[in-house]
Structure formats: structure tokens, C-alpha cells
Amino acid sequence: MVTQREYVADFAGFIEASPTSYHAVSRIASRLDACGFTRLREEDAWLESVRGGGFYVIRGGAVIAFMLPEEKMDASRATLRIIGSHTDSPCLKVKPEGVSFHGAFTQVDVEVYGGPLLNSWLNRDMGIAGRVVDMDGNVHLVKTPACMVLPQLAPHLIGGNRDKLEINRQKDIHPVYTRSEDFWDLIAGSAQPVGVQGSNASEIKVDGLRASDIAGHDLHSYCVEPPHVNGSYFSSGRQDNLVSVFASMRAMEDCARSLAEGTTAIMDTAIPLFVAFDHEEVGSGTSSGACGPFLESILRRIIGLWSQGEEAYERICARSLCVSADTGHSLNPNYPEHYDPDHPPVAGEGVLIKINALQRYASDAYGIAMLRKFAQSAGAKLQSFVSNNAIPCGTTTGPLTATRLGIPTVDVGIPLLSMHSAREISHVDDLYTMYRLCAGVWGSM
């Protein structure tokens, strides 16, 4: 198994290569390819072509990967072990026309995506990344260098209390474009074709892209400052939730290697599934989000490969388990009153089991018991998290998946400081523990 130092370095490289959900999916696909996985397309027939091995399916900024045995599984005993996460993070999203002009400045027109700590984006060098699509349906990934900044008003010009910061999302969140070249030329010049996504897209790839070729775009801000390890703490953007995406991806890679070496027996009865949804930060109500049909569709097709009975899907789901892996809150020592005093979640003390009586998290006694069993086998430290009763609780994809599929689900995550800021902070021990826990779920330790 990889060492903690090696793991954290690999994670830093993954985050730097994944400024958006689309880049993360592209990176995941490349790594799965290297492990011998085969990409499947939803519009193709699977019944006659899919046998044993590793497979993955991409839908926009979401990806599902799974492994199948060579022989058909006994549907009366088969189960699913799902680890679910999400690829998107709070940020600023570029509006359709891109830029506008005010005084002597070009400004990038943006919307707020999700629930970012907007003050953390002020005065930072930001680049733009995402995907653009041409008229033929070819998808191109984009990642520009630093090209915009949100400058604050100088304190000398502020009347009243200078320490009080109020942000108007329309007026104040309007970055200044800092490059000399035309905005769309910059975008086009940093695009690379990555094939197609969708049944109506052309298979033709192009060698380059002009600004006039861009027919649609999903472009987001990202902080250009690279990840950094500061003693025991890891600082970077997008840890919510690339922490869990990466941990489960590495565990899936290990699972593939263990199966090839004949050192795991998980697939005697259980199918390991890696799920990375998109759009969790805006409610998951999309075709690639946890409320959409993506996971259910893939599960039905997988089960249909070896069982055509009407009850097979429901029976297998009832025996299965989903580990919803998102991040949680670490105790901030400057604000202890915001946490439950008897259950303080502490960075460096292990993965959180996230529990909420109002079912904002899906954990229940059964899921928690199963998780503890996997954690014990992997030597992964756990701690319980419940919110302060007087403060509203966040949520994640766990309750959505449990509601849609009826699969027993447990919510977990590592504790973060400065969640939803441009730079989030985690403990390196927790990063490694999350990976070990995912490996324990799939028996690849």
C-alpha cells in the first residue's frame, strides 16, 4: 500500500490537475484506463459486450466505475458496495456573454455557483477552467493561467465601520480581467479536444479551436495558487469534495490490482462501485447529480447483465450498502460555540461518521455498524459528528441516494477548516485515513 507521504503528494497533483468537475473526470478516466478499465457509452448496447473486468461511464462532470467478475454472479446473493462522492465545488461561473466593459476595464461576468465564502475569493489571482463545446459537439477542456481578480475598495474610501464586510453578489462579485488578449481568444487558445460526451455528438476531433467555434460553455473560476503542505496541514481549493473522490479512486485502483493478483475475494458476492456525482453544491437536481437517474440507470444495467428477473434489482439493492463520502466540519478553535460541546469534530482525529436526527445525513445504526467493521479491518480511525442543536445542519448526496435507490447508506467525511473557501484546510492524517477506509470497504487492503 502507498505511504502517507506518497498519497498526499499524489492527491496534490490530482487537485492541481482538476480545477473543475470536467477536468477531474478526465483525470479519473486516464487513471482508470491505465488500470485496464474500459469506457462504456450509455447509448451503446452492453448485454453482449460487457463481461468481466473494470468499466466506467462518463456523464458530463460525473463518472461511475465498477468491476465485474468473469462469471455471472448469483443474483440471490449479490450485493453492491458503493462509495459516492461529488466532483464540483463552490466557485464563480462565467455568464453566457463572458465579459462586459466599464470605464477603462474589461470585467468577467459571473454568477455565484453553490455557497462559497465569497470574501475568500477577494484579491486572489484566479484562472478560468471548464469545458467548451463547438457546433459539431466536440468537447474541449479549458484551463487558463491567472486572468482575473476581485479587487476590494481601499479602506480610505469606506465610510463607517471599515472592519465590517458586506458583499453584494451582483455589484461586488465582478472580477477585473487582467490579460491583454481578447477574453474568448484566451479561452479558445487554452482548449484541447477530449472527444465527445453525449449520443448526438460528432466523433470528429479537431486540432485547434477558434473563438468563433465556441457554441456553448461551462466555465468556472479557480484559484491558481497550488496545493501546499504546511506541517501537518494540507491547504488547497476544492478539497470539498475531491478529498473523497481521490480517496475512492485510489481504492478502486487498488481493488483492480488486488483482483488481478488474486488477493481479494470481494467480487465473490459484492460489486465495488465508484460514484462521483456532479452538481452537489447546487442541489444535485441534474442528469449527472445524485437526484438524477445516472446511478440508478447504471445499476439496473449492471444487474441486467446477469439477471433478467423483475425483482433482481430491488433484492440486490436491499442487501447493499452505500458509503456517502463528503467532507465535514472541523472544530475551529476561534469559534467553539458553533459546535456540539460533547462531540467536537477535530482535524487529525479520523474520518467523521456524520449523524443527524432530521436525516440531513443518512447514517443509521445498520450503516454505522457496517462502516465500523470496514474501518476496523483497514485500521482507519473514526469519530462521530453531530451538529450543535441550535445551528442548522448541512447535507450531502447520502440522503438523496438513499431516497432514490432505497439502499442503506452511511455518511462520512474528513473534517475541514474553512470549508467552501477558496483555500480549504485538512489534516494529512485524515486524508490518508479516508483512503484506508475506502480500501477497507472494497477489501483491497
MARSE-711390 format. One record per residue (C-alpha): z negated, y negated, x; residue number from 1; residue in one letter. Coordinates in steps of 0.02 Angstrom, whole numbers, plus 50000, padded with zeros to 5 digits. Layout:
@z: Z	y: Y	x: X	k: NUM	r: a
...
% end
This chain:
@z: 50000	y: 50000	x: 50000	k: 1	r: m
@z: 50039	y: 49823	x: 50058	k: 2	r: v
@z: 49895	y: 49725	x: 50134	k: 3	r: t
@z: 49823	y: 49570	x: 50051	k: 4	r: q
@z: 49895	y: 49456	x: 50184	k: 5	r: r
@z: 50069	y: 49532	x: 50163	k: 6	r: e
@z: 50055	y: 49524	x: 49974	k: 7	r: y
@z: 50007	y: 49339	x: 49969	k: 8	r: v
@z: 50149	y: 49294	x: 50089	k: 9	r: a
@z: 50273	y: 49389	x: 49981	k: 10	r: d
@z: 50206	y: 49303	x: 49825	k: 11	r: f
@z: 50226	y: 49132	x: 49906	k: 12	r: a
@z: 50408	y: 49171	x: 49942	k: 13	r: g
@z: 50436	y: 49229	x: 49764	k: 14	r: f
@z: 50364	y: 49070	x: 49690	k: 15	r: i
@z: 50466	y: 48959	x: 49805	k: 16	r: e
@z: 50624	y: 49053	x: 49754	k: 17	r: a
@z: 50580	y: 49041	x: 49568	k: 18	r: s
@z: 50572	y: 48859	x: 49511	k: 19	r: p
@z: 50622	y: 48911	x: 49334	k: 20	r: t
@z: 50618	y: 49066	x: 49224	k: 21	r: s
@z: 50803	y: 49096	x: 49259	k: 22	r: y
@z: 50775	y: 49097	x: 49447	k: 23	r: h
@z: 50626	y: 49214	x: 49426	k: 24	r: a
@z: 50731	y: 49336	x: 49326	k: 25	r: v
@z: 50871	y: 49329	x: 49455	k: 26	r: s
@z: 50746	y: 49364	x: 49594	k: 27	r: r
@z: 50668	y: 49508	x: 49497	k: 28	r: i
@z: 50839	y: 49583	x: 49466	k: 29	r: a
@z: 50882	y: 49577	x: 49652	k: 30	r: s
@z: 50721	y: 49665	x: 49697	k: 31	r: r
@z: 50742	y: 49798	x: 49563	k: 32	r: l
@z: 50920	y: 49827	x: 49623	k: 33	r: d
@z: 50850	y: 49858	x: 49797	k: 34	r: a
@z: 50734	y: 49991	x: 49723	k: 35	r: c
@z: 50879	y: 50083	x: 49641	k: 36	r: g
@z: 50863	y: 50013	x: 49465	k: 37	r: f
@z: 51018	y: 49995	x: 49357	k: 38	r: t
@z: 51051	y: 49844	x: 49247	k: 39	r: r
@z: 51089	y: 49884	x: 49065	k: 40	r: l
@z: 51175	y: 49767	x: 48944	k: 41	r: r
@z: 51117	y: 49759	x: 48765	k: 42	r: e
@z: 51295	y: 49757	x: 48699	k: 43	r: e
@z: 51336	y: 49925	x: 48783	k: 44	r: d
@z: 51302	y: 50100	x: 48717	k: 45	r: a
@z: 51155	y: 50183	x: 48805	k: 46	r: w
@z: 51142	y: 50352	x: 48721	k: 47	r: l
@z: 51271	y: 50442	x: 48828	k: 48	r: e
@z: 51248	y: 50345	x: 48991	k: 49	r: s
@z: 51061	y: 50320	x: 49016	k: 50	r: v
@z: 50971	y: 50467	x: 49097	k: 51	r: r
@z: 50825	y: 50474	x: 49219	k: 52	r: g
@z: 50790	y: 50329	x: 49337	k: 53	r: g
@z: 50745	y: 50146	x: 49336	k: 54	r: g
@z: 50831	y: 50020	x: 49221	k: 55	r: f
@z: 50815	y: 49838	x: 49174	k: 56	r: y
@z: 50883	y: 49722	x: 49040	k: 57	r: v
@z: 50900	y: 49532	x: 49051	k: 58	r: i
@z: 50899	y: 49412	x: 48906	k: 59	r: r
@z: 50907	y: 49231	x: 48965	k: 60	r: g
@z: 50744	y: 49193	x: 49057	k: 61	r: g
@z: 50664	y: 49360	x: 49008	k: 62	r: a
@z: 50678	y: 49533	x: 49083	k: 63	r: v
@z: 50618	y: 49708	x: 49037	k: 64	r: i
@z: 50616	y: 49851	x: 49163	k: 65	r: a
@z: 50568	y: 50033	x: 49135	k: 66	r: f
@z: 50578	y: 50204	x: 49213	k: 67	r: m
@z: 50634	y: 50364	x: 49128	k: 68	r: l
@z: 50611	y: 50546	x: 49182	k: 69	r: p
@z: 50760	y: 50659	x: 49214	k: 70	r: e
@z: 50715	y: 50770	x: 49068	k: 71	r: e
@z: 50690	y: 50711	x: 48890	k: 72	r: k
@z: 50509	y: 50678	x: 48852	k: 73	r: m
@z: 50413	y: 50769	x: 48716	k: 74	r: d
@z: 50405	y: 50638	x: 48578	k: 75	r: a
@z: 50246	y: 50717	x: 48512	k: 76	r: s
@z: 50155	y: 50674	x: 48674	k: 77	r: r
@z: 50249	y: 50525	x: 48747	k: 78	r: a
@z: 50164	y: 50356	x: 48769	k: 79	r: t
@z: 50210	y: 50184	x: 48834	k: 80	r: l
@z: 50113	y: 50087	x: 48964	k: 81	r: r
@z: 50170	y: 49907	x: 48951	k: 82	r: i
@z: 50120	y: 49763	x: 49063	k: 83	r: i
@z: 50178	y: 49599	x: 48985	k: 84	r: g
@z: 50185	y: 49425	x: 49063	k: 85	r: s
@z: 50292	y: 49269	x: 49048	k: 86	r: h
@z: 50411	y: 49179	x: 49165	k: 87	r: t
@z: 50402	y: 48999	x: 49102	k: 88	r: d
@z: 50280	y: 48860	x: 49149	k: 89	r: s
@z: 50243	y: 48685	x: 49083	k: 90	r: p
@z: 50359	y: 48554	x: 49155	k: 91	r: c
@z: 50485	y: 48419	x: 49108	k: 92	r: l
@z: 50652	y: 48471	x: 49029	k: 93	r: k
@z: 50810	y: 48368	x: 49052	k: 94	r: v
@z: 50883	y: 48296	x: 48892	k: 95	r: k
@z: 51067	y: 48328	x: 48845	k: 96	r: p
@z: 51145	y: 48171	x: 48922	k: 97	r: e
@z: 51041	y: 48184	x: 49080	k: 98	r: g
@z: 51021	y: 48005	x: 49135	k: 99	r: v
@z: 51011	y: 47826	x: 49073	k: 100	r: s
@z: 51015	y: 47658	x: 49161	k: 101	r: f
@z: 50880	y: 47525	x: 49158	k: 102	r: h
@z: 50886	y: 47369	x: 49267	k: 103	r: g
@z: 50942	y: 47423	x: 49440	k: 104	r: a
@z: 50880	y: 47602	x: 49415	k: 105	r: f
@z: 50954	y: 47767	x: 49360	k: 106	r: t
@z: 50824	y: 47868	x: 49266	k: 107	r: q
@z: 50821	y: 48051	x: 49217	k: 108	r: v
@z: 50793	y: 48075	x: 49031	k: 109	r: d
@z: 50667	y: 48214	x: 48999	k: 110	r: v
@z: 50563	y: 48297	x: 48865	k: 111	r: e
@z: 50391	y: 48373	x: 48892	k: 112	r: v
@z: 50401	y: 48564	x: 48896	k: 113	r: y
@z: 50240	y: 48652	x: 48849	k: 114	r: g
@z: 50070	y: 48574	x: 48884	k: 115	r: g
@z: 50071	y: 48509	x: 49062	k: 116	r: p
@z: 49936	y: 48398	x: 49138	k: 117	r: l
@z: 50057	y: 48252	x: 49144	k: 118	r: l
@z: 49953	y: 48149	x: 49264	k: 119	r: n
@z: 49978	y: 48286	x: 49396	k: 120	r: s
@z: 50165	y: 48252	x: 49396	k: 121	r: w
@z: 50147	y: 48067	x: 49437	k: 122	r: l
@z: 50205	y: 48008	x: 49609	k: 123	r: n
@z: 50268	y: 48182	x: 49658	k: 124	r: r
@z: 50436	y: 48223	x: 49732	k: 125	r: d
@z: 50525	y: 48327	x: 49601	k: 126	r: m
@z: 50685	y: 48427	x: 49603	k: 127	r: g
@z: 50786	y: 48494	x: 49457	k: 128	r: i
@z: 50819	y: 48678	x: 49429	k: 129	r: a
@z: 50879	y: 48793	x: 49292	k: 130	r: g
@z: 51046	y: 48855	x: 49228	k: 131	r: r
@z: 51210	y: 48776	x: 49179	k: 132	r: v
@z: 51347	y: 48863	x: 49080	k: 133	r: v
@z: 51532	y: 48824	x: 49090	k: 134	r: d
@z: 51660	y: 48836	x: 48950	k: 135	r: m
@z: 51701	y: 49016	x: 48996	k: 136	r: d
@z: 51520	y: 49070	x: 48977	k: 137	r: g
@z: 51485	y: 49089	x: 49163	k: 138	r: n
@z: 51302	y: 49056	x: 49205	k: 139	r: v
@z: 51261	y: 48961	x: 49364	k: 140	r: h
@z: 51088	y: 48941	x: 49438	k: 141	r: l
@z: 51042	y: 48766	x: 49496	k: 142	r: v
@z: 50909	y: 48708	x: 49618	k: 143	r: k
@z: 50923	y: 48532	x: 49688	k: 144	r: t
@z: 50819	y: 48456	x: 49826	k: 145	r: p
@z: 50697	y: 48316	x: 49783	k: 146	r: a
@z: 50791	y: 48195	x: 49672	k: 147	r: c
@z: 50667	y: 48105	x: 49558	k: 148	r: m
@z: 50492	y: 48034	x: 49548	k: 149	r: v
@z: 50374	y: 47964	x: 49415	k: 150	r: l
@z: 50304	y: 47803	x: 49492	k: 151	r: p
@z: 50142	y: 47733	x: 49423	k: 152	r: q
@z: 50110	y: 47550	x: 49388	k: 153	r: l
@z: 50014	y: 47467	x: 49530	k: 154	r: a
@z: 49829	y: 47432	x: 49491	k: 155	r: p
@z: 49855	y: 47244	x: 49518	k: 156	r: h
@z: 49967	y: 47242	x: 49364	k: 157	r: l
@z: 49848	y: 47336	x: 49250	k: 158	r: i
@z: 49736	y: 47238	x: 49133	k: 159	r: g
@z: 49566	y: 47304	x: 49081	k: 160	r: g
@z: 49496	y: 47468	x: 49148	k: 161	r: n
@z: 49603	y: 47521	x: 49297	k: 162	r: r
@z: 49520	y: 47693	x: 49305	k: 163	r: d
@z: 49575	y: 47740	x: 49130	k: 164	r: k
@z: 49742	y: 47829	x: 49123	k: 165	r: l
@z: 49838	y: 47839	x: 48959	k: 166	r: e
@z: 50011	y: 47916	x: 48960	k: 167	r: i
@z: 50145	y: 47882	x: 48830	k: 168	r: n
@z: 50264	y: 48030	x: 48836	k: 169	r: r
@z: 50417	y: 47926	x: 48792	k: 170	r: q
@z: 50382	y: 47769	x: 48894	k: 171	r: k
@z: 50290	y: 47834	x: 49047	k: 172	r: d
@z: 50372	y: 48003	x: 49073	k: 173	r: i
@z: 50542	y: 47937	x: 49127	k: 174	r: h
@z: 50574	y: 47983	x: 49309	k: 175	r: p
@z: 50672	y: 47872	x: 49428	k: 176	r: v
@z: 50824	y: 47959	x: 49503	k: 177	r: y
@z: 50814	y: 47943	x: 49692	k: 178	r: t
@z: 50983	y: 48008	x: 49755	k: 179	r: r
@z: 51140	y: 47911	x: 49797	k: 180	r: s
@z: 51265	y: 48034	x: 49722	k: 181	r: e
@z: 51304	y: 48045	x: 49537	k: 182	r: d
@z: 51175	y: 48148	x: 49442	k: 183	r: f
@z: 51296	y: 48277	x: 49372	k: 184	r: w
@z: 51387	y: 48292	x: 49538	k: 185	r: d
@z: 51219	y: 48336	x: 49617	k: 186	r: l
@z: 51189	y: 48468	x: 49483	k: 187	r: i
@z: 51362	y: 48543	x: 49499	k: 188	r: a
@z: 51354	y: 48541	x: 49689	k: 189	r: g
@z: 51196	y: 48646	x: 49691	k: 190	r: s
@z: 51257	y: 48777	x: 49565	k: 191	r: a
@z: 51303	y: 48956	x: 49608	k: 192	r: q
@z: 51382	y: 49081	x: 49488	k: 193	r: p
@z: 51271	y: 49227	x: 49441	k: 194	r: v
@z: 51381	y: 49318	x: 49317	k: 195	r: g
@z: 51358	y: 49315	x: 49130	k: 196	r: v
@z: 51220	y: 49334	x: 49003	k: 197	r: q
@z: 51273	y: 49375	x: 48826	k: 198	r: g
@z: 51402	y: 49478	x: 48734	k: 199	r: s
@z: 51526	y: 49335	x: 48709	k: 200	r: n
@z: 51532	y: 49275	x: 48889	k: 201	r: a
@z: 51680	y: 49299	x: 49005	k: 202	r: s
@z: 51661	y: 49414	x: 49155	k: 203	r: e
@z: 51762	y: 49295	x: 49264	k: 204	r: i
@z: 51663	y: 49213	x: 49404	k: 205	r: k
@z: 51709	y: 49050	x: 49488	k: 206	r: v
@z: 51690	y: 48996	x: 49668	k: 207	r: d
@z: 51630	y: 48821	x: 49630	k: 208	r: g
@z: 51580	y: 48706	x: 49490	k: 209	r: l
@z: 51629	y: 48528	x: 49448	k: 210	r: r
@z: 51526	y: 48410	x: 49343	k: 211	r: a
@z: 51663	y: 48411	x: 49212	k: 212	r: s
@z: 51647	y: 48602	x: 49196	k: 213	r: d
@z: 51468	y: 48596	x: 49132	k: 214	r: i
@z: 51466	y: 48636	x: 48946	k: 215	r: a
@z: 51280	y: 48668	x: 48922	k: 216	r: g
@z: 51120	y: 48665	x: 49023	k: 217	r: h
@z: 50936	y: 48714	x: 49027	k: 218	r: d
@z: 50868	y: 48607	x: 49169	k: 219	r: l
@z: 50685	y: 48584	x: 49215	k: 220	r: h
@z: 50581	y: 48487	x: 49340	k: 221	r: s
@z: 50492	y: 48574	x: 49483	k: 222	r: y
@z: 50375	y: 48512	x: 49619	k: 223	r: c
@z: 50463	y: 48528	x: 49787	k: 224	r: v
@z: 50302	y: 48549	x: 49886	k: 225	r: e
@z: 50297	y: 48731	x: 49944	k: 226	r: p
@z: 50152	y: 48851	x: 49912	k: 227	r: p
@z: 50007	y: 48837	x: 50032	k: 228	r: h
@z: 49855	y: 48944	x: 50077	k: 229	r: v
@z: 49700	y: 48837	x: 50106	k: 230	r: n
@z: 49567	y: 48955	x: 50171	k: 231	r: g
@z: 49531	y: 49075	x: 50028	k: 232	r: s
@z: 49631	y: 48974	x: 49900	k: 233	r: y
@z: 49815	y: 48977	x: 49857	k: 234	r: f
@z: 49895	y: 48817	x: 49794	k: 235	r: s
@z: 50065	y: 48802	x: 49711	k: 236	r: s
@z: 50152	y: 48764	x: 49549	k: 237	r: g
@z: 50199	y: 48894	x: 49417	k: 238	r: r
@z: 50057	y: 49016	x: 49454	k: 239	r: q
@z: 50039	y: 49020	x: 49264	k: 240	r: d
@z: 50117	y: 49144	x: 49248	k: 241	r: n
@z: 50214	y: 49200	x: 49400	k: 242	r: l
@z: 50049	y: 49272	x: 49463	k: 243	r: v
@z: 50061	y: 49410	x: 49333	k: 244	r: s
@z: 50250	y: 49425	x: 49339	k: 245	r: v
@z: 50245	y: 49457	x: 49525	k: 246	r: f
@z: 50095	y: 49575	x: 49521	k: 247	r: a
@z: 50175	y: 49686	x: 49389	k: 248	r: s
@z: 50345	y: 49678	x: 49475	k: 249	r: m
@z: 50269	y: 49736	x: 49640	k: 250	r: r
@z: 50178	y: 49875	x: 49548	k: 251	r: a
@z: 50342	y: 49929	x: 49466	k: 252	r: m
@z: 50423	y: 49934	x: 49639	k: 253	r: e
@z: 50279	y: 50044	x: 49699	k: 254	r: d
@z: 50296	y: 50154	x: 49546	k: 255	r: c
@z: 50480	y: 50182	x: 49585	k: 256	r: a
@z: 50441	y: 50227	x: 49766	k: 257	r: r
@z: 50300	y: 50344	x: 49714	k: 258	r: s
@z: 50413	y: 50433	x: 49591	k: 259	r: l
@z: 50548	y: 50453	x: 49723	k: 260	r: a
@z: 50419	y: 50527	x: 49842	k: 261	r: e
@z: 50347	y: 50641	x: 49707	k: 262	r: g
@z: 50173	y: 50565	x: 49724	k: 263	r: t
@z: 50147	y: 50508	x: 49544	k: 264	r: t
@z: 50138	y: 50606	x: 49383	k: 265	r: a
@z: 50133	y: 50459	x: 49262	k: 266	r: i
@z: 50301	y: 50499	x: 49184	k: 267	r: m
@z: 50245	y: 50671	x: 49129	k: 268	r: d
@z: 50188	y: 50585	x: 48969	k: 269	r: t
@z: 50195	y: 50394	x: 48995	k: 270	r: a
@z: 50340	y: 50274	x: 49016	k: 271	r: i
@z: 50298	y: 50122	x: 49126	k: 272	r: p
@z: 50371	y: 49959	x: 49059	k: 273	r: l
@z: 50375	y: 49790	x: 49146	k: 274	r: f
@z: 50400	y: 49647	x: 49022	k: 275	r: v
@z: 50420	y: 49464	x: 49070	k: 276	r: a
@z: 50449	y: 49356	x: 48917	k: 277	r: f
@z: 50512	y: 49176	x: 48916	k: 278	r: d
@z: 50452	y: 49026	x: 48812	k: 279	r: h
@z: 50268	y: 49073	x: 48802	k: 280	r: e
@z: 50219	y: 48894	x: 48842	k: 281	r: e
@z: 50309	y: 48831	x: 48685	k: 282	r: v
@z: 50250	y: 48965	x: 48563	k: 283	r: g
@z: 50360	y: 49117	x: 48604	k: 284	r: s
@z: 50464	y: 49095	x: 48446	k: 285	r: g
@z: 50634	y: 49129	x: 48525	k: 286	r: t
@z: 50751	y: 49276	x: 48551	k: 287	r: s
@z: 50679	y: 49301	x: 48726	k: 288	r: s
@z: 50498	y: 49263	x: 48679	k: 289	r: g
@z: 50358	y: 49378	x: 48627	k: 290	r: a
@z: 50384	y: 49335	x: 48442	k: 291	r: c
@z: 50567	y: 49382	x: 48454	k: 292	r: g
@z: 50649	y: 49554	x: 48440	k: 293	r: p
@z: 50682	y: 49584	x: 48626	k: 294	r: f
@z: 50542	y: 49706	x: 48667	k: 295	r: l
@z: 50546	y: 49797	x: 48501	k: 296	r: e
@z: 50734	y: 49820	x: 48516	k: 297	r: s
@z: 50720	y: 49893	x: 48691	k: 298	r: i
@z: 50576	y: 50009	x: 48642	k: 299	r: l
@z: 50673	y: 50077	x: 48493	k: 300	r: r
@z: 50824	y: 50110	x: 48602	k: 301	r: r
@z: 50720	y: 50196	x: 48736	k: 302	r: i
@z: 50634	y: 50309	x: 48611	k: 303	r: i
@z: 50801	y: 50342	x: 48525	k: 304	r: g
@z: 50866	y: 50417	x: 48688	k: 305	r: l
@z: 50760	y: 50573	x: 48663	k: 306	r: w
@z: 50704	y: 50571	x: 48482	k: 307	r: s
@z: 50804	y: 50526	x: 48327	k: 308	r: q
@z: 50662	y: 50557	x: 48204	k: 309	r: g
@z: 50613	y: 50415	x: 48089	k: 310	r: e
@z: 50429	y: 50423	x: 48137	k: 311	r: e
@z: 50450	y: 50440	x: 48326	k: 312	r: a
@z: 50442	y: 50253	x: 48362	k: 313	r: y
@z: 50285	y: 50224	x: 48259	k: 314	r: e
@z: 50197	y: 50379	x: 48327	k: 315	r: r
@z: 50231	y: 50334	x: 48508	k: 316	r: i
@z: 50178	y: 50153	x: 48485	k: 317	r: c
@z: 50014	y: 50211	x: 48407	k: 318	r: a
@z: 49974	y: 50312	x: 48564	k: 319	r: r
@z: 50025	y: 50174	x: 48686	k: 320	r: s
@z: 49941	y: 50027	x: 48772	k: 321	r: l
@z: 49997	y: 49851	x: 48816	k: 322	r: c
@z: 49911	y: 49751	x: 48953	k: 323	r: v
@z: 49950	y: 49569	x: 48919	k: 324	r: s
@z: 49936	y: 49487	x: 49090	k: 325	r: a
@z: 49922	y: 49298	x: 49090	k: 326	r: d
@z: 49810	y: 49179	x: 49186	k: 327	r: t
@z: 49639	y: 49118	x: 49131	k: 328	r: g
@z: 49519	y: 48978	x: 49173	k: 329	r: h
@z: 49406	y: 48974	x: 49324	k: 330	r: s
@z: 49241	y: 48883	x: 49317	k: 331	r: l
@z: 49269	y: 48705	x: 49379	k: 332	r: n
@z: 49104	y: 48656	x: 49461	k: 333	r: p
@z: 49128	y: 48473	x: 49412	k: 334	r: n
@z: 49134	y: 48518	x: 49227	k: 335	r: y
@z: 49015	y: 48665	x: 49197	k: 336	r: p
@z: 48980	y: 48607	x: 49019	k: 337	r: e
@z: 49156	y: 48661	x: 48966	k: 338	r: h
@z: 49120	y: 48847	x: 48995	k: 339	r: y
@z: 49008	y: 48977	x: 48916	k: 340	r: d
@z: 48850	y: 48965	x: 49023	k: 341	r: p
@z: 48818	y: 49153	x: 49012	k: 342	r: d
@z: 48997	y: 49207	x: 49053	k: 343	r: h
@z: 49059	y: 49088	x: 49188	k: 344	r: p
@z: 49232	y: 49143	x: 49249	k: 345	r: p
@z: 49230	y: 49123	x: 49438	k: 346	r: v
@z: 49380	y: 49118	x: 49555	k: 347	r: a
@z: 49369	y: 49259	x: 49682	k: 348	r: g
@z: 49265	y: 49373	x: 49570	k: 349	r: e
@z: 49406	y: 49477	x: 49498	k: 350	r: g
@z: 49527	y: 49489	x: 49353	k: 351	r: v
@z: 49468	y: 49419	x: 49187	k: 352	r: l
@z: 49458	y: 49526	x: 49030	k: 353	r: i
@z: 49496	y: 49391	x: 48901	k: 354	r: k
@z: 49399	y: 49411	x: 48739	k: 355	r: i
@z: 49396	y: 49303	x: 48582	k: 356	r: n
@z: 49319	y: 49340	x: 48412	k: 357	r: a
@z: 49458	y: 49243	x: 48323	k: 358	r: l
@z: 49588	y: 49356	x: 48407	k: 359	r: q
@z: 49667	y: 49219	x: 48511	k: 360	r: r
@z: 49660	y: 49360	x: 48637	k: 361	r: y
@z: 49699	y: 49537	x: 48579	k: 362	r: a
@z: 49567	y: 49632	x: 48680	k: 363	r: s
@z: 49461	y: 49756	x: 48584	k: 364	r: d
@z: 49341	y: 49894	x: 48634	k: 365	r: a
@z: 49477	y: 50027	x: 48649	k: 366	r: y
@z: 49591	y: 49920	x: 48758	k: 367	r: g
@z: 49446	y: 49864	x: 48867	k: 368	r: i
@z: 49390	y: 50043	x: 48894	k: 369	r: a
@z: 49564	y: 50097	x: 48947	k: 370	r: m
@z: 49579	y: 49947	x: 49063	k: 371	r: l
@z: 49413	y: 49986	x: 49146	k: 372	r: r
@z: 49473	y: 50163	x: 49177	k: 373	r: k
@z: 49631	y: 50100	x: 49264	k: 374	r: f
@z: 49533	y: 49969	x: 49362	k: 375	r: a
@z: 49409	y: 50100	x: 49422	k: 376	r: q
@z: 49550	y: 50210	x: 49486	k: 377	r: s
@z: 49627	y: 50062	x: 49578	k: 378	r: a
@z: 49466	y: 49986	x: 49645	k: 379	r: g
@z: 49505	y: 49824	x: 49552	k: 380	r: a
@z: 49359	y: 49710	x: 49511	k: 381	r: k
@z: 49346	y: 49644	x: 49332	k: 382	r: l
@z: 49246	y: 49507	x: 49247	k: 383	r: q
@z: 49230	y: 49458	x: 49063	k: 384	r: s
@z: 49290	y: 49291	x: 48996	k: 385	r: f
@z: 49241	y: 49211	x: 48831	k: 386	r: v
@z: 49260	y: 49028	x: 48788	k: 387	r: s
@z: 49122	y: 48903	x: 48754	k: 388	r: n
@z: 49095	y: 48915	x: 48565	k: 389	r: n
@z: 49113	y: 48727	x: 48546	k: 390	r: a
@z: 49282	y: 48717	x: 48634	k: 391	r: i
@z: 49446	y: 48786	x: 48563	k: 392	r: p
@z: 49519	y: 48939	x: 48649	k: 393	r: c
@z: 49694	y: 48956	x: 48718	k: 394	r: g
@z: 49805	y: 49105	x: 48681	k: 395	r: t
@z: 49947	y: 49205	x: 48757	k: 396	r: t
@z: 50076	y: 49339	x: 48715	k: 397	r: t
@z: 49948	y: 49476	x: 48686	k: 398	r: g
@z: 49910	y: 49441	x: 48502	k: 399	r: p
@z: 50095	y: 49413	x: 48469	k: 400	r: l
@z: 50145	y: 49580	x: 48545	k: 401	r: t
@z: 50004	y: 49671	x: 48455	k: 402	r: a
@z: 50051	y: 49593	x: 48289	k: 403	r: t
@z: 50236	y: 49630	x: 48304	k: 404	r: r
@z: 50225	y: 49806	x: 48375	k: 405	r: l
@z: 50056	y: 49872	x: 48322	k: 406	r: g
@z: 50020	y: 49931	x: 48499	k: 407	r: i
@z: 49838	y: 49923	x: 48558	k: 408	r: p
@z: 49829	y: 49775	x: 48677	k: 409	r: t
@z: 49708	y: 49703	x: 48803	k: 410	r: v
@z: 49723	y: 49527	x: 48875	k: 411	r: d
@z: 49689	y: 49499	x: 49060	k: 412	r: v
@z: 49722	y: 49368	x: 49194	k: 413	r: g
@z: 49660	y: 49294	x: 49355	k: 414	r: i
@z: 49554	y: 49135	x: 49348	k: 415	r: p
@z: 49644	y: 48973	x: 49394	k: 416	r: l
@z: 49585	y: 48798	x: 49436	k: 417	r: l
@z: 49694	y: 48653	x: 49375	k: 418	r: s
@z: 49790	y: 48762	x: 49252	k: 419	r: m
@z: 49951	y: 48680	x: 49188	k: 420	r: h
@z: 49954	y: 48553	x: 49328	k: 421	r: s
@z: 50098	y: 48529	x: 49449	k: 422	r: a
@z: 49988	y: 48619	x: 49579	k: 423	r: r
@z: 49876	y: 48760	x: 49517	k: 424	r: e
@z: 49741	y: 48842	x: 49624	k: 425	r: i
@z: 49695	y: 49026	x: 49633	k: 426	r: s
@z: 49590	y: 49136	x: 49749	k: 427	r: h
@z: 49685	y: 49254	x: 49864	k: 428	r: v
@z: 49566	y: 49397	x: 49822	k: 429	r: d
@z: 49610	y: 49382	x: 49638	k: 430	r: d
@z: 49796	y: 49381	x: 49674	k: 431	r: l
@z: 49779	y: 49547	x: 49764	k: 432	r: y
@z: 49661	y: 49619	x: 49634	k: 433	r: t
@z: 49787	y: 49585	x: 49495	k: 434	r: m
@z: 49918	y: 49681	x: 49592	k: 435	r: y
@z: 49800	y: 49828	x: 49618	k: 436	r: r
@z: 49756	y: 49829	x: 49433	k: 437	r: l
@z: 49940	y: 49835	x: 49383	k: 438	r: c
@z: 49967	y: 49977	x: 49507	k: 439	r: a
@z: 49820	y: 50069	x: 49429	k: 440	r: g
@z: 49893	y: 50051	x: 49254	k: 441	r: v
@z: 50051	y: 50138	x: 49312	k: 442	r: w
@z: 49966	y: 50263	x: 49427	k: 443	r: g
@z: 50057	y: 50203	x: 49582	k: 444	r: s
@z: 49902	y: 50177	x: 49690	k: 445	r: m
% end
